[in-house]
Amino acid sequence: MRLSVSLGLWQDRPPEEALDTARAAEAAGYPELWIGEMATWDAFALGTAIGAVTSSLSLTFGPLAVTVRDPATIAMGVASVAALTGRTTGVALGTSSDVVVRGWHGRSRARAATALAESAIAVRQLVSGEKSTVDGSVVGSQGYRLRLAAPKSPLTIAAFGPRALDVAARHADRMVVNLVSPAAAATLVAGLREAAARAGTTPPPVAAWVVGAVDPDPAALEQLRRGVVGYLAAPGYGEMFRAAGFGDLVDFARTRPHPRELLAAVPVEAIATVGLLGSPAEIAAKAREYAEAGIDELAIVPATSDNDPGGEKTLAACRSAVVPFDA
């Protein structure tokens, strides 16, 4: 099992702590850092800053929402960071949520799976140094070629539903899943393999973003509990938590209570379902469950707190605990 790190971009912590997490990831020996994009940093600006304070990490950007960022701007962003930092860069694409796409950016999520597939084709053309030729029904790019050196970035597709699995099977160098239990991960891995069989392709390796906290303090637990609140009522995620034994919590979430009420109802055990939580031995055992589910890579999203700024202790502990399974 390969290990990497993803920035948590926690809203209860100073935004600049992302740089501390990057330094901690490099110090602990992780080869790759995922830089997502939500409510705080522009991913490419942050990636350039991280390149200036680290020396060896490869940087993967995303998953970027394909109905918010178009293929040309994605390719320009990745190529810009590669040129300015000299780092190996990757790009991950996803469809994001209604809150982000429709609410924050005023864009449509209609035909999101089609947009994902068309973006994947166009982005691959561009980061490979080719001229874009995609005249898509939702997303397109024609006649553009990067002026900077082509970064040759591998392409990751974020998938959870069946149509995204089809896109990953056809177009991805790697698939990524987020906030999943080992049981849910096994179902998604099986779905990817079935989609690849239908498409006549070889299924790509699968990474899972998993939250992590070694011997967490109350502040870290509160942070992680807050992080699952938005997923409990969501289609698919709610069913996953129900299957893990939290059906009453899902039912309550689907009554749309005030977020504070829902947060108060989230037990620590619900977080442990979808992450690496506890002692080093417990972390190692949970990593083994993900490996047995068919996950090839764990991208650890470390909790951060005043007792573990940047997630330094958690990242070092996870790297040590999981090393027997790390190829």
Phi and psi in degrees as a GROMACS rama.xvg file:
@    title "Ramachandran Plot"
@    xaxis  label "Phi"
@    yaxis  label "Psi"
@TYPE xy
-85.4603  151.934  ARG-2
-121.302  142.557  LEU-3
-145.611  -179.589  SER-4
-129.398  141.001  VAL-5
-120.615  138.035  SER-6
-66.9242  134.212  LEU-7
-77.1282  -28.5143  GLY-8
48.9504  45.7693  LEU-9
-65.9317  133.583  TRP-10
-76.412  -13.3888  GLN-11
-94.8081  8.79733  ASP-12
-125.957  158.854  ARG-13
-59.352  134.678  PRO-14
-56.231  -35.3578  PRO-15
-67.0823  -11.4794  GLU-16
-63.231  -18.9903  GLU-17
-56.3149  -35.2665  ALA-18
-67.676  -36.51  LEU-19
-65.1501  -40.6151  ASP-20
-63.3553  -40.3563  THR-21
-61.5313  -45.6773  ALA-22
-61.9232  -42.1406  ARG-23
-65.012  -38.7728  ALA-24
-62.0617  -44.8846  ALA-25
-66.2096  -43.0867  GLU-26
-61.9123  -33.2285  ALA-27
-82.9207  -5.88961  ALA-28
93.9362  15.0419  GLY-29
-74.3714  141.529  TYR-30
-86.7614  -20.1067  PRO-31
-140.305  142.099  GLU-32
-122.716  127.805  LEU-33
-90.9197  133.11  TRP-34
-120.224  101.209  ILE-35
-83.7818  -175.029  GLY-36
-144.916  118.933  GLU-37
-132.637  -98.0458  MET-38
-112.11  -3.77077  ALA-39
-115.467  -81.5735  THR-40
-87.026  146.069  TRP-41
-68.822  128.339  ASP-42
-60.6722  -40.9297  ALA-43
-74.3744  -34.4999  PHE-44
-64.3568  -44.7261  ALA-45
-64.4797  -40.1167  LEU-46
-61.2593  -38.1136  GLY-47
-65.5425  -41.4025  THR-48
-64.274  -40.8131  ALA-49
-64.4608  -37.999  ILE-50
-60.3353  -29.0242  GLY-51
-79.6555  -20.4584  ALA-52
-111.245  1.90518  VAL-53
-128.253  173.193  THR-54
-126.326  -17.5161  SER-55
-136.012  -14.5421  SER-56
-61.4319  134.563  LEU-57
-81.0219  150.832  SER-58
-121.602  123.087  LEU-59
-113.371  128.049  THR-60
-101.486  125.269  PHE-61
123.018  -169.156  GLY-62
-64.0483  129.184  PRO-63
-93.4451  138.976  LEU-64
-73.7468  119.767  ALA-65
-73.5731  -16.3771  VAL-66
-95.8209  4.91839  THR-67
-110.118  -47.7316  VAL-68
-104.694  131.582  ARG-69
-87.9437  165.248  ASP-70
-57.8287  -39.0824  PRO-71
-66.2459  -42.826  ALA-72
-69.7315  -34.0022  THR-73
-63.3087  -48.7139  ILE-74
-64.4473  -40.9474  ALA-75
-62.755  -40.4664  MET-76
-63.6985  -48.1583  GLY-77
-64.1402  -43.5501  VAL-78
-65.4953  -34.6961  ALA-79
-63.4704  -46.9448  SER-80
-65.4717  -41.362  VAL-81
-59.8413  -42.5729  ALA-82
-70.5139  -38.9751  ALA-83
-78.3048  -27.4368  LEU-84
-109.113  -18.994  THR-85
73.7094  14.7093  GLY-86
-93.1658  156.19  ARG-87
-70.037  133.586  THR-88
-126.214  147.139  THR-89
-126.611  168.898  GLY-90
-137.393  137.097  VAL-91
-120.625  138.099  ALA-92
-118.786  144.211  LEU-93
-152.039  -178.07  GLY-94
-104.871  -12.0705  THR-95
59.3785  -161.11  SER-96
-118.958  167.595  SER-97
-60.8496  -39.143  ASP-98
-58.7932  -46.6104  VAL-99
-73.3838  -51.2439  VAL-100
-74.3986  -53.7793  VAL-101
-80.9043  -44.7298  ARG-102
-72.8682  -58.5127  GLY-103
-74.9122  -39.8612  TRP-104
-107.058  -7.14628  HIS-105
65.6695  28.3819  GLY-106
-107.177  164.575  ARG-107
-93.0776  141.902  SER-108
-100.483  11.6565  ARG-109
-59.6808  137.043  ALA-110
55.1141  47.2301  ARG-111
-62.7961  -37.737  ALA-112
-66.1041  -36.3398  ALA-113
-65.5795  -42.7994  THR-114
-60.7335  -37.3738  ALA-115
-64.4262  -45.7323  LEU-116
-65.6283  -45.0972  ALA-117
-66.2807  -37.4466  GLU-118
-65.4968  -40.638  SER-119
-58.9369  -43.3654  ALA-120
-65.0077  -47.2546  ILE-121
-67.7654  -43.2728  ALA-122
-63.6734  -41.781  VAL-123
-61.3884  -43.1127  ARG-124
-55.6613  -49.0483  GLN-125
-69.4998  -45.4996  LEU-126
-71.2447  -14.9832  VAL-127
-86.1757  -5.08381  SER-128
91.5026  7.58133  GLY-129
-86.2099  163.874  GLU-130
-82.5907  135.2  LYS-131
-70.8277  142.275  SER-132
-134.994  20.1426  THR-133
-92.4901  116.337  VAL-134
-108.565  77.3822  ASP-135
-83.6201  167.18  GLY-136
-82.5798  -17.9559  SER-137
-122.584  -45.3832  VAL-138
-127.356  140.118  VAL-139
-150.037  162.198  GLY-140
-158.217  122.894  SER-141
-133.12  132.306  GLN-142
82.8721  6.97751  GLY-143
-103.101  140.672  TYR-144
-133.612  140.721  ARG-145
-58.2624  137.303  LEU-146
-84.9115  -29.0338  ARG-147
-78.7767  167.119  LEU-148
-59.994  136.294  ALA-149
-65.8094  127.558  ALA-150
-76.8184  -10.4586  PRO-151
55.8977  38.7481  LYS-152
-71.7718  132.66  SER-153
-66.8673  154.175  PRO-154
-113.202  123.873  LEU-155
-109.86  139.468  THR-156
-116.142  127.872  ILE-157
-83.8237  130.176  ALA-158
-140.278  146.254  ALA-159
-143.363  -42.2641  PHE-160
-92.5651  169.342  GLY-161
-63.0459  -35.7266  PRO-162
-71.2369  -37.1416  ARG-163
-67.2675  -34.561  ALA-164
-61.3886  -39.9865  LEU-165
-61.3364  -42.2632  ASP-166
-63.6478  -44.1129  VAL-167
-62.2052  -41.58  ALA-168
-62.7038  -33.2372  ALA-169
-88.5965  -30.7113  ARG-170
-126.505  -9.42984  HIS-171
-94.3891  146.244  ALA-172
-85.6944  -18.788  ASP-173
-158.89  146.798  ARG-174
-110.729  146.105  MET-175
-126.055  139.972  VAL-176
-121.659  153.528  VAL-177
-128.518  137.19  ASN-178
54.1159  59.8834  LEU-179
-126.198  146.574  VAL-180
-75.4738  162.972  SER-181
-56.5687  -37.9018  PRO-182
-64.4457  -44.5644  ALA-183
-65.7657  -36.9688  ALA-184
-61.2999  -41.7535  ALA-185
-62.2265  -39.2974  ALA-186
-64.0071  -41.3722  THR-187
-69.3303  -39.0403  LEU-188
-61.8515  -43.2164  VAL-189
-62.579  -41.203  ALA-190
-63.4069  -38.2741  GLY-191
-64.4198  -43.5812  LEU-192
-64.2262  -38.4808  ARG-193
-65.7053  -41.7636  GLU-194
-63.9694  -39.1806  ALA-195
-66.5126  -37.6442  ALA-196
-63.346  -41.0601  ALA-197
-64.5096  -36.9447  ARG-198
-85.0718  -10.5285  ALA-199
71.4976  32.9386  GLY-200
-119.286  168.14  THR-201
-89.2276  126.073  THR-202
-63.5477  136.099  PRO-203
-74.4785  164.379  PRO-204
-64.1732  157.712  PRO-205
-120.335  128.074  VAL-206
-105.453  149.015  ALA-207
-124.981  124.282  ALA-208
-75.465  122.171  TRP-209
-131.028  134.237  VAL-210
-69.7489  150.659  VAL-211
-140.782  143.775  GLY-212
-158.716  118.184  ALA-213
-89.0066  127.89  VAL-214
42.391  59.0861  ASP-215
-65.9642  143.831  PRO-216
-87.0962  172.635  ASP-217
-57.2005  -36.2965  PRO-218
-65.9588  -40.1734  ALA-219
-66.2718  -41.5103  ALA-220
-63.3106  -41.1079  LEU-221
-61.2943  -41.3903  GLU-222
-61.911  -44.6151  GLN-223
-71.1089  -37.1413  LEU-224
-62.259  -42.6699  ARG-225
-61.741  -33.7142  ARG-226
-67.7138  -23.4286  GLY-227
-94.1476  -9.67034  VAL-228
-55.4215  -44.1104  VAL-229
-71.4507  -10.4729  GLY-230
-99.4234  -17.9579  TYR-231
-63.0468  -33.7941  LEU-232
-95.2138  -6.03525  ALA-233
-72.8804  141.78  ALA-234
-55.2158  138.845  PRO-235
86.7237  -57.6705  GLY-236
-66.2349  -42.4754  TYR-237
-59.3382  -41.8699  GLY-238
-66.1028  -34.5779  GLU-239
-63.725  -46.8176  MET-240
-66.3021  -34.1402  PHE-241
-62.9956  -45.2927  ARG-242
-62.4585  -26.9853  ALA-243
-83.696  0.711743  ALA-244
104.048  14.0354  GLY-245
-115.989  40.7271  PHE-246
-61.8996  -39.9818  GLY-247
-63.5415  -37.1698  ASP-248
-65.8349  -41.6587  LEU-249
-65.069  -43.774  VAL-250
-59.23  -42.5105  ASP-251
-64.491  -42.3555  PHE-252
-60.7777  -34.7598  ALA-253
-80.269  -2.30899  ARG-254
-85.2441  -1.62055  THR-255
59.3941  56.1445  ARG-256
-72.2525  169.014  PRO-257
-60.4253  140.289  HIS-258
-52.5845  -33.5917  PRO-259
-64.7066  -38.8882  ARG-260
-66.6896  -41.8692  GLU-261
-66.2228  -42.6108  LEU-262
-57.1194  -43.7795  LEU-263
-62.6426  -23.4538  ALA-264
-90.5477  -8.74971  ALA-265
-80.5256  117.275  VAL-266
-82.7934  158.404  PRO-267
-59.6368  -32.9425  VAL-268
-60.6758  -29.7212  GLU-269
-66.6876  -37.2717  ALA-270
-66.6306  -43.6259  ILE-271
-61.0524  -22.8369  ALA-272
-62.893  -31.7663  THR-273
-120.266  24.8399  VAL-274
-161.829  -176.05  GLY-275
-104.006  107.023  LEU-276
-137.778  132.079  LEU-277
118.947  -144.266  GLY-278
-77.8449  164.356  SER-279
-55.0247  -38.0624  PRO-280
-65.3292  -40.9123  ALA-281
-65.942  -37.4889  GLU-282
-63.9841  -44.299  ILE-283
-62.7426  -40.57  ALA-284
-65.2341  -40.7001  ALA-285
-69.0693  -37.5893  LYS-286
-60.9806  -37.2058  ALA-287
-64.0999  -37.2336  ARG-288
-61.1587  -41.7002  GLU-289
-65.3856  -40.4112  TYR-290
-61.8691  -42.4474  ALA-291
-67.2549  -23.5184  GLU-292
-78.6865  -6.90429  ALA-293
101.36  7.70256  GLY-294
-77.0098  129.675  ILE-295
-92.2455  -20.7529  ASP-296
-148.033  136.083  GLU-297
-106.667  121.467  LEU-298
-100.219  105.369  ALA-299
-82.1475  127.347  ILE-300
-104.218  96.3296  VAL-301
-76.5903  137.798  PRO-302
-67.6027  149.238  ALA-303
-130.471  147.771  THR-304
-158.809  176.974  SER-305
-62.2334  -28.1478  ASP-306
-83.2564  -14.2338  ASN-307
-145.908  65.879  ASP-308
-60.9744  134.409  PRO-309
73.9362  -4.17222  GLY-310
74.4263  22.5663  GLY-311
-58.6895  -47.233  GLU-312
-64.8283  -43.0422  LYS-313
-63.0278  -44.5445  THR-314
-65.3968  -41.037  LEU-315
-64.6995  -42.1535  ALA-316
-66.5955  -42.3708  ALA-317
-64.611  -40.9203  CYS-318
-62.4475  -39.9679  ARG-319
-73.1629  -42.5357  SER-320
-68.2342  -35.2986  ALA-321
-95.9917  -3.9343  VAL-322
-55.9887  -32.6973  VAL-323
-61.1613  -21.5417  PRO-324
-104.964  6.086  PHE-325
-97.538  112.987  ASP-326
